[in-house]
Structure formats: C-alpha cells, structure tokens
Amino acid sequence: MKSVFFLITAIFFFACRNTNEEETQVVIVPDTIEIRKIEPPKPKPVTIAPDYDTTQWVELILLDSSIILDLKYATNDNFVKEQLYDCGRCFLRHEAARQIVKANKKLMDKGYRFKMLDCYRPLPIQQWLWDKFQNASYVTPPSKGSMHNRGLAVDLTIVDKDGKELDMGTPFDFFGREAHHTYTDLSDTIIDNRLLLKNMMEAVGFRPIRTEWWHYSYSKKMYALSDMEWKCIE
C-alpha cells in the first residue's frame, strides 16, 4: 500500500508541476491509475467586418494573395517624389479584379506572377497629380477622370518566381517614347517581356494605352468616377 501511496503522490506532484504547459487530470479507478489531458476549449473564430462597400469594391489580395503589391503612390518612389496614399491597398471593381486573378493564374503556370504598381485611385489624388504634372499624355485631367478613378485600371508589371521584375526597358512612370508600345529599339528580351504582359492582359479584357507599357484598363464595363478613400489597417 505504501508503494501505491508514493506512486499516486509522485504522479499528482508531476501533474501539478506542468500546469503552466498543459492542464492534466489524475483519474484513479480500481487497479488502474490514468493521467488524462484536459483539452482547452477551442477559440471561436473572430469575424472582422470589411471597412469598405463590398458591393462596389474588392481588395485584390483577398482574391489572390500571390499577387505582389508595390503601390508606388503610397511611397516617395514615384514621379512626383511624394507619398500620395496614406497606405497601399489595391481596390478594384469586382469584374476587373476577377480578370486580374484569372490572368495571374495563367502567369503562375509559366513561373511568373503580377506585381501591382497602382490600382484604384481616388479622384482627389488624380487632382493632386494633375496639379503637379499637367500633361494629358500621361496624367488624365480630373475633369475627365482616369479609368483608375473608376476602379477599372491597373499599373502593373511581371516578376519571376524569385520576385525579380522582368526587364521592361524603362521604370514605371517613365515619361518618354522609350516606354511607348510603339517603340521598338529594344532588346528581344524586353520586347518579349512587354508582349507577355500585353497578351496576358488583353486575353482577359484589358486594353493598353499608347504611351505606357505598364497601364491597362478593363474595357468591358464602365463605372462612375469615385472619390472613395480607404482606411489604413494596422
């Protein structure tokens, strides 16, 4: 009996010592001593309500997290050298977003994926850009409004499996003829890279503009100009 008593005491002491790691329960039944782990209750999932109108907008990375975001107007790395967005979030209209995801999946089959440089752009930001650079060949006047302001345009490029951008011949927001689709004094590699981007985007209903290899607008739907501005999530 003494040996059984000491055994029970030792087991009880051991169980108490491990209460910080996991909760246990000592159960004594005739001729048997068991230690059973008490499973903690599972936490209930937390649902966070979207902070935007989901009937009008979709946040692209919620559809496809493999797409890289490098929104230049949320940084100083842009042609006006000023941060225009408080933070970088990529919103689009539903139809445009779904087609971007579709094209990205095809790219991933080839070992590539998209990097987004700009997406929906609030109309007040368009005014700010126009005030800085009043050249309609590169910045649409706010009175007319850009397809960016409608949530139907994207600025983007392609990266390889390691996240390295393909050579497109010029940086984003390069305002010169070297960035034009009609400019052909480029290496075969650059021409092929631009053509890959163009083919992928046109296949899902996006059209280029003459002066910018990075800009594409969704052509199968139209929305009004918008001044919706997003919040920054910490």
Protein Blocks (a to p, Z undefined) as FASTA:
>chain_A
ZZmmmmmmmmmmmmmmmmmmoccdddddehiacddddddddddddddddfbdfklbccfk
lmomkbccddfklpcbdfkopafbfbdcddddfklmmmmmmmmmmmmmnopacddfbdcd
dfklmmmmmmmoccfklmccfklopaklnopaccdddddfkopacdehiaehiacfklpm
klcbbcfklmmmmmmmmmmmmmnopacdfklmkbccdfkbccdddfbdcdddZZ
